[in-house]
Amino acid sequence: IGMFITVGVACFVLDYDIVRIIRPIIINGLTSLNIDANVLLNYQPTKQGINENTVYFFNVGDNDIGYMGRHSTYDKEQDKLIYKELQVSETTFQVNTILKQDIENLTITAKDLCKYVKMILQSTETINILKENNLEILRISNIVNTPFMNSEDNYQYNPSFDFVIIHTQELEYNINKTDKINQTVKEV
């Protein structure tokens, strides 16, 4: 009769799942500090150009940690084997900030904005929100303050830092019981 395998549950943390959690955290944190800035996901399929006073962030890459864990249990009520595979993964995002400097009214710099975002991501509130969603911040890198020439031929800075989110990917397979195996040997 044979064996029948179905994928019962797939629990994957998708890029946009992380974005939907991180973006409001940054927006709310900046709002609570009375800082007016856009918070956008960078490198979208449509060209967005540079917006002034903006926090950009994007996925740099993913890294699996260690080996895939495997575990199986037998469910007597459903008469099937439940087989799970788990992989702990790191997803790295980069944050960049752009802030138009007003020479006549110096307030905060792009690096200051970047520092605020870094502090928001390290806050206890952020850690708790991430834990509620089965995510954790593993580490946040130092800020790098890169200068560039803007469209008006003036120097401007584009500070950035990376942060790493750790999460678990899970696949669950349901394997029905095999009642009977028919074996035949045929001559060749």
C-alpha positions, 0 to 999 in steps of 0.5 A, spaced: 500 500 500 505 504 501 507 510 505 504 517 504 508 523 506 505 530 507 508 537 509 504 538 515 506 545 517 512 550 515 514 555 520 518 560 516 520 567 518 520 571 511 524 577 510 517 581 510 515 578 516 521 581 520 520 588 516 513 588 518 516 588 525 522 592 525 519 598 521 514 600 526 519 599 532 523 604 528 517 609 526 515 609 534 521 610 537 523 616 532 516 619 533 517 618 541 524 622 540 520 627 536 524 626 530 521 626 523 524 621 518 521 616 513 523 609 515 523 605 508 525 598 506 531 600 501 532 597 494 525 596 492 523 593 485 521 600 483 526 606 483 525 610 489 530 615 489 533 618 495 529 622 500 531 627 505 531 625 513 530 618 511 532 611 515 533 606 510 534 598 511 535 592 507 536 585 508 544 583 507 543 576 507 542 570 511 546 565 515 544 558 517 547 556 524 550 549 525 546 543 523 539 542 521 536 539 527 531 533 526 526 530 531 520 525 530 514 523 535 509 518 534 502 520 534 497 514 537 491 518 536 492 520 528 496 513 527 502 517 524 509 519 525 510 526 526 517 528 523 520 535 524 526 539 521 529 545 525 534 550 522 536 556 526 538 562 522 541 569 522 538 574 518 543 580 517 540 587 515 543 594 514 541 601 516 543 607 513 540 614 514 540 620 510 539 627 513 539 634 509 544 638 513 541 645 514 547 650 515 543 655 518 540 651 523 544 645 525 540 640 529 542 633 529 546 629 523 545 623 519 550 620 524 546 622 530 539 619 527 543 613 526 545 612 533 538 613 535 535 608 531 541 603 533 539 605 541 531 604 539 533 597 536 537 595 543 532 597 547 528 593 552 521 594 548 524 592 542 527 586 545 520 584 548 517 585 541 521 581 538 521 575 543 513 575 542 514 574 535 520 568 536 525 573 534 532 576 537 537 581 536 543 577 536 548 583 535 548 590 532 555 592 529 558 599 530 556 605 526 560 607 519 560 614 517 561 614 510 561 621 506 559 622 499 558 628 494 550 629 493 546 632 487 548 639 489 556 637 489 556 638 497 559 633 502 553 629 505 554 623 510 551 616 509 552 612 516 550 605 517 550 599 521 548 592 521 544 588 525 543 581 526 536 577 527 536 570 529 530 566 528 528 558 527 525 555 521 521 549 521 518 544 517 513 538 520 512 532 516 506 527 517 508 520 515 502 516 515 502 508 517 504 503 513 499 497 513 503 492 508 508 492 504 508 487 498 515 485 495 516 481 489 522 478 486 522 478 478 527 474 474 531 478 469 
